[in-house]
Structures are given as structure tokens and as C-alpha cells.
């Protein structure tokens, strides 16, 4: 079995996607509007990226900044359109006012996904109880990944939580893969890899010129080399 770690890179458009794949990305997270922390891209953007690269694409389902669902009907319509365009992997996650999963909205979207694989994103880092959240979501179809920094403030503060959760891999609620992202830096990689973490997510780290510039194949390649070391 391959020991290769997954490297997921945020892409905003086809140019980003091509650069990320050429640098060694295994998968892309497709978003729009990073000023709002990543919203759902258009069908047209998805289609152009799908035509440009042949690696897996996970599409963000979020129409407003934050972790509340907002207009759930509009989100369902957007999801339906992306599915019709061929999208088959997704990223989503919503919390209620109590800091626990908004299961009503999540389950409405899962009805549209019809078994597609998906990531519960960094809403887990804002949850009132991470362990309870995992157990509430454990039986939902298609959930195979948690994108998490271990803390709302990033990997520096969340590292102990990430290591503790990695040690519980396979327990009820802890079967999904841990995808580490959010303030992730190269010096975090060795300790996370030693703990068995095998998936990493980068956004700004793939763009030395900032979010106004495109993804750098060289920057992605540097992360690929670090994960493969």
C-alpha cells in the first residue's frame, strides 16, 4: 500500500487548478471569494476546472461567510446545479446557535449528494464539543474526511488536539480521514506524519504572491517534497 500523503490545494479557477496539479497536488478544493473564507463556485467555474485537470475536485457548499447555513433553499439549488454539471465530491459543514451540527441543513444537502463523498470542514474547530459532533455525524452517508486545524486559531494551537484525534483513528466517530489545514506550516509536517496524519490542505501557502496571485507550482512542489520526505 502507498504511504503517499494526500495534498489538497485550494483552487479558484482553471489556472490555479493546472498549476496545483503540475506541482503535485492530489486533490483540489474548489471555492470562490476567499475574502469570505471560501464560498460555492459557479457551475461554469466547476466545468472549466473539470475540463482542465484530471485529479479529484471537492466543491465547497457555502453561500455566506461563517458557519450558519443561511439560505438553505438557495444552497440546495446550487448543489443540485453542481451535481448536474458532474460534481461528485463536496465540502460542507454548518453549526447551529448551540455550536453543534445543523443536521437539518446537512441532511438536506446529503439528499442531493446521493452518496457522494464529502468533507466536514473547519466548522468542527468552532464546535461546542468536537467529540459529540463527530459522533452525531458518524452515520451520515459519504462523510470520509474532517478538515481541521485542531483549533479555531490554527494548527499552532490545535496541534495537541490533532495528535490526540489521530491516535483515536478507527474509533466510532473517528473513522474519517483527518485533513489538516488552517495555519498549517511546513514545520508541522514531520510531527503530524509521525502521528499517522496522512492528508494536508493548503491555500495561502500555495500562493507566495498572496490571494491576488495564482497558485505557484513551485510552492506546491515544495509541500509535495516535504510530505514525501
N, C-alpha and C positions, 0 to 999 in steps of 0.2 A: 504494500500500500504506500502511496506517495505521502511524504512528510511535508509537502509544499503547503505553506500557509496561504490563505486567501487574502488578496489585496483588492479592496474595493475603493474606487475613486469616484468622487462627485463629478458629474458632467452636466454642463448647462446646454451644450449644443453639440453638433456633429464634429466640429473641430476639436473640442475637448475630448470627445469620445475616441477619436482616432489617435490623438496624442497619448491618452491614457493607455489604450491598448498597446500602442507601439512601445511604451515604457515598461510594460509588463503587468498591467492591471488584469485581474481575473474576472472582475465584475464591476459594473458601474451603477451608481445611484443617480437617477435622473431627477433633477429638480429645476425649478425656476426661482427667481427672486431670492437670492441669498441674503438680502437685507432683511427679509422676514424669516430667515433661518431655513429656507428651502420650502417651496410650495409646489403644487402639482404642475408639471409641464403640460403644454398643449398636445393634442393628438398629433399635430403637424411636426412638432419637435421630436416626439417619440418616433414617428415614422422616419424622419430624416436620420436620426441616430441609429435606428434599427437597420437602415439601409447601408450605413457607413461602417459598422463593426459587427463582428460575429461572436462576441462574448455576451454573457448574460446581463440583462438590464433589469434593475429593480426600480420601479417608478414610485415616487413619493405621492401619497394621497393626503393632502392637507391644503386647505384653501385660505387659511388665515394664520398669522403668527400666533405661537403659543400652543397649548396642549388641550384646548377645548375644541369640540367638533365644529361649533358654529353652525353653518347652514348644511345640515346633513343631507337634505334633498339634493342640493347642488353637488355635494361630494359624491353621492350615488350616481348622479348623471355623468359626472366627469369620469368616474370609474367605469361606468358602462361604455362610454365612448372609447376609453383606452383599451378596454378588453376587445371591443370591436376592431380596433386598429392592430390587435395582435399582442398587446402586452400580457405577459403571463407570470410576472414576479413583481411584488409590490413592497412598499414600506409604509407603515401606518401606526398610529397609537394615540389614544385620547384618554384624558383623565377627567373625571367629574369634579365637582366642587369639594368632594371629600378626599381628593388625592388618590382615589382608586380608579381602576379602569372604567371607562364609559362603555360598558358591554353592549348597550343598546346600539350605539353607533358602530362599534366594531363588528357586531354580528350582522348589521345591515350591509356593511361593505363585504363581509365574507360571503354573504349570499350572492353578491355579484362576482366575487372571485372564483367561486365554484371549485374550490380545492387548490387554487394556485398557491405557490409558496410565498411566504411573506415574512418581513422583519417587523418586530415591535421596536420602534425607535426610542430615542432618548427620553421619551416621557417616563420611562422606568426610573430615570435619575431624579425625577421630581415627585415620584410616588410617595405616599404616606408610609407604605410598608412594601418594600421590594419583594420580600418572600411571599407575602399574601398576594401581591399582584401576579407573580409567577404562577402560583397555584390556582388563581382564578382563571388564568388564560391557558392552563396546561392542556385542556382537552379541545381547544379550538383547532379546526382543520387548517393545515397548511403552515402553521407557525413553526419556523425552523431556526430562527435567529433573533437574538436581542442585540441591538446596537446600544452600547452603554459605555460611559466613562467611569462608572462606579460612583460618580458624584455629579451633582448639578454644576459644580465649579470646574470639573475636568479631571483628567487622569492623574495629575499630581496628587490631588486629594483623594481620588477614588481608588488608587492602586490597592490598598488593603482589601477593599470590598471586592474588587475584580479577582484578586488571588483567592479569596475565600469562596467566591462563587465558582471559580474554575475548579476548585477542589471538590465541589459538590456535583460536578457534571455527571449526569445519568440518574440523579435522584429525581423524584416527582417534582415537576416544575423547572427542573434544571437540565432537561434533555436538549433544548435548543442550543445551537452554537452561540458562543459569546463572540460578538464582533466589536472590537474595542475601537472607539473613536470619540473625539471631543477633547481637544488639548493634548492629543497623542503626539509624542515626540520620539525621535529615534532612540534616545537613551532608555526609553521604557521597554523597548522590544525584547532585549535579552531576558529580563526577569519574567515578562509575560510568556515568552516562548518556553522558558524553563518550567513554568507552571502549567503548560499544556494549552495555552491560548493559541488558536490557530487561524484567527481571522482578524484583519485590521482594516480600518476605514480612515481615509484621509480626504481633506477638502482643500483648505488653505495651504497645507504642506505640499500639495501638488502644483502650487502657483506661486513661485518666488516673487512674481511681479504683483501679487495681490489679486483680489477678486475681479478687478478690472482687466486683468490679463488672462490669457488662456492657460490651460494645463500645460506643464512642461514635461515632455517625455523624459528628459534627464532627471528631473526631480522624482518622477515616478520610478524611474530606474534605480535611483539611489535607495528608495524604500524596498524595491524588489530585491536588491542585493542584500540589504540588511535582514530581510525576512528569510532569505535563502542561506544566510551565513551559518 
